[in-house]
Amino acid sequence: METAQERNVYDVLKERGLIKQTTHEDQIRELLGKEKVTFYIGFDPTADSLHVGHFMQIIIMMYMQKYGHKPIALVGGGTAMVGDPSGRTDMRQMMTKDTIRENSDKFKKTFGKFINFDDDKAIIVNNADWLLELNYVEFIRDIGRHFSVNRMLTAECFKQRLETGLSFLEFNYMLMQSYDFLELYRRHNCKMQFGGDDQWSNIIQGVDLVRREMGEQVFGMTFALLLTSEGKKMGKTQKGALWLDPEKTSPYEFYQYWRNVEDADVRTCLSMLTFLPMEQVEELSALKDAEINKAKEILAFEVTKLVHGEEEAAKAQDAARALFSGGASLENVPKTQIPASRFEGEGVGVVGLIAELKLVSSKGDGFRTIEQGGLTIDDVKVTDAKLMITKDMFQDGKILIKKGKKTFHLVELL
């Protein structure tokens, strides 16, 4: 990768299709080119693991740090008590302080895998440190006076919720996120806030608050959400989100997700989620038909290597190749252990089993998969949807179920 002297990080992010909106494009580019800028990205700990949507933000932090700028990873221990209405059609579940604290600790460990926190090159902060001790009346007098309700109601994150009902609790979220920017400016001279494009309304309000309270110009920038060519959010699997925690999404499942993206999405993923030079991204994206699978292998390996390390990426790749070529390396394939007693006597219906393993979304989906010839057990196509899986069908206590061409699951007897 080029050094900061050779290129402005703004140009790099723009070239890779990562930038969506900016508050002051020319000034931001100039600032990033002439000084080391402290910036922040916020992560609300609403789950016990970061997911691939967050990984987009981490990639940004990694690029910025490589080019000499200083990241602040803000864990939203305070904002998570309220819940961000952005991009949601319903109100978030309320969380306890203990759950938020546990999730925050897990987030901090994950950041350490990607960002260098040595010698004050980056810092982690938690907005609970200032938000939870605020005096409500003072906060409304000092901060609330700067916010126009009329203007807030035009924000996209609120507009879509007005039809279903927007609580006053959620209405406060914008004030709290804006106040974070003000606090980080005061404490760390933080001049920029980044976030996904669904955060645009919150970011511009924060920029405005710092200007009104401090008389200083700060900046905001949003990044493109990771979308398929059809405009759908990427990173959703049959089991839910694509998690960065290997306990929640195994490295093999993670690898397979990227190995199986649509041809039309290869360029976007290579550009946004890897550090491969853009010339190589363009070359790989230009491959056609069966050749594009080479690009998908490289994509899957690179993203898995970033998240889980080179060793796990290599193991996932070996397992996938072995299965595709009919080999026998099953070590890294997703597996479920089931008591042998369940398969005694009449056994277990094949449709019920694949639904239980979440290989299909429902029993109806299971019947359709079999009707269309999309299910094999130990390389033998299943043609009877009423097939019963019995103990004597297991070889060395194992059967390998394959849905379509690319989804594998190993069942082992306990």
Secondary structure as the mmCIF struct_conf table of DSSP 4:
data_model
#
loop_
_struct_conf.conf_type_id
_struct_conf.id
_struct_conf.beg_label_comp_id
_struct_conf.beg_label_asym_id
_struct_conf.beg_label_seq_id
_struct_conf.end_label_comp_id
_struct_conf.end_label_asym_id
_struct_conf.end_label_seq_id
TURN_TY1_P TURN_TY1_P1 ALA A 4 GLU A 6
HELX_RH_AL_P HELX_RH_AL_P1 VAL A 9 GLU A 15
TURN_TY1_P TURN_TY1_P2 ARG A 16 GLY A 17
STRN STRN1 ILE A 19 THR A 22
BEND BEND1 THR A 23 HIS A 24
HELX_RH_AL_P HELX_RH_AL_P2 GLU A 25 LYS A 34
BEND BEND2 GLU A 35 GLU A 35
HELX_LH_PP_P HELX_LH_PP_P1 LYS A 36 VAL A 37
STRN STRN2 THR A 38 PHE A 43
BEND BEND3 ALA A 47 SER A 49
STRN STRN3 HIS A 51 HIS A 51
HELX_RH_AL_P HELX_RH_AL_P3 VAL A 52 LYS A 66
TURN_TY1_P TURN_TY1_P3 TYR A 67 GLY A 68
STRN STRN4 LYS A 70 VAL A 75
TURN_TY1_P TURN_TY1_P4 GLY A 77 GLY A 78
HELX_RH_3T_P HELX_RH_3T_P1 THR A 79 MET A 81
TURN_TY1_P TURN_TY1_P5 VAL A 82 VAL A 82
TURN_TY1_P TURN_TY1_P6 SER A 86 GLY A 87
BEND BEND4 THR A 89 ASP A 90
HELX_LH_PP_P HELX_LH_PP_P2 MET A 91 MET A 94
HELX_RH_AL_P HELX_RH_AL_P4 LYS A 97 PHE A 114
BEND BEND5 ILE A 115 ILE A 115
HELX_RH_3T_P HELX_RH_3T_P2 ASP A 118 ASP A 120
BEND BEND6 LYS A 121 ALA A 122
STRN STRN5 ILE A 123 ASN A 126
TURN_TY1_P TURN_TY1_P7 ASN A 127 ASN A 127
HELX_RH_AL_P HELX_RH_AL_P5 ALA A 128 LEU A 131
TURN_TY1_P TURN_TY1_P8 LEU A 132 GLU A 133
HELX_RH_AL_P HELX_RH_AL_P6 TYR A 136 ASP A 142
TURN_TY1_P TURN_TY1_P9 ILE A 143 ILE A 143
HELX_RH_3T_P HELX_RH_3T_P3 GLY A 144 HIS A 146
HELX_RH_AL_P HELX_RH_AL_P7 VAL A 149 LEU A 153
TURN_TY1_P TURN_TY1_P10 THR A 154 THR A 154
BEND BEND7 ALA A 155 ALA A 155
HELX_RH_AL_P HELX_RH_AL_P8 GLU A 156 LEU A 162
TURN_TY1_P TURN_TY1_P11 GLU A 163 THR A 164
HELX_RH_AL_P HELX_RH_AL_P9 PHE A 168 PHE A 171
TURN_TY1_P TURN_TY1_P12 ASN A 172 ASN A 172
HELX_RH_AL_P HELX_RH_AL_P10 TYR A 173 HIS A 188
STRN STRN6 MET A 192 GLY A 196
HELX_RH_3T_P HELX_RH_3T_P4 ASP A 197 GLN A 199
HELX_RH_AL_P HELX_RH_AL_P11 TRP A 200 MET A 214
STRN STRN7 PHE A 219 PHE A 223
STRN STRN8 LEU A 227 LEU A 227
TURN_TY1_P TURN_TY1_P13 SER A 229 GLU A 230
BEND BEND8 GLY A 231 GLY A 231
HELX_LH_PP_P HELX_LH_PP_P3 LYS A 232 LYS A 232
STRN STRN9 LYS A 233 LYS A 233
BEND BEND9 MET A 234 GLY A 235
STRN STRN10 LYS A 236 THR A 237
TURN_TY1_P TURN_TY1_P14 GLN A 238 LYS A 239
STRN STRN11 GLY A 240 ALA A 241
STRN STRN12 TRP A 243 TRP A 243
BEND BEND10 LEU A 244 ASP A 245
TURN_TY1_P TURN_TY1_P15 PRO A 246 LYS A 248
BEND BEND11 THR A 249 THR A 249
HELX_RH_AL_P HELX_RH_AL_P12 PRO A 251 ARG A 259
TURN_TY1_P TURN_TY1_P16 ASN A 260 ASN A 260
HELX_RH_3T_P HELX_RH_3T_P5 ASP A 263 ASP A 265
HELX_RH_AL_P HELX_RH_AL_P13 VAL A 266 LEU A 273
HELX_RH_AL_P HELX_RH_AL_P14 MET A 278 SER A 285
TURN_TY1_P TURN_TY1_P17 ALA A 286 ALA A 286
HELX_RH_3T_P HELX_RH_3T_P6 ASP A 289 GLU A 291
HELX_RH_AL_P HELX_RH_AL_P15 ILE A 292 HIS A 308
HELX_RH_AL_P HELX_RH_AL_P16 GLU A 310 PHE A 324
TURN_TY1_P TURN_TY1_P18 SER A 325 GLY A 326
TURN_TY1_P TURN_TY1_P19 GLU A 331 ASN A 332
BEND BEND12 VAL A 333 VAL A 333
STRN STRN13 LYS A 335 ILE A 338
HELX_RH_3T_P HELX_RH_3T_P7 ALA A 340 PHE A 343
BEND BEND13 GLU A 344 GLU A 344
TURN_TY1_P TURN_TY1_P20 GLY A 345 GLU A 346
STRN STRN14 VAL A 348 GLY A 349
HELX_RH_AL_P HELX_RH_AL_P17 VAL A 350 GLU A 356
TURN_TY1_P TURN_TY1_P21 LEU A 357 LYS A 358
BEND BEND14 LEU A 359 SER A 362
HELX_RH_AL_P HELX_RH_AL_P18 LYS A 363 GLU A 371
TURN_TY1_P TURN_TY1_P22 GLN A 372 GLY A 373
STRN STRN15 LEU A 375 ILE A 377
TURN_TY1_P TURN_TY1_P23 ASP A 378 ASP A 379
STRN STRN16 VAL A 380 LYS A 381
TURN_TY1_P TURN_TY1_P24 ALA A 385 LYS A 386
HELX_LH_PP_P HELX_LH_PP_P4 LEU A 387 LEU A 387
STRN STRN17 MET A 388 ILE A 389
HELX_RH_3T_P HELX_RH_3T_P8 LYS A 391 MET A 393
STRN STRN18 GLN A 395 GLN A 395
TURN_TY1_P TURN_TY1_P25 ASP A 396 GLY A 397
STRN STRN19 LYS A 398 LYS A 403
TURN_TY1_P TURN_TY1_P26 GLY A 404 LYS A 406
STRN STRN20 THR A 407 LEU A 413
#
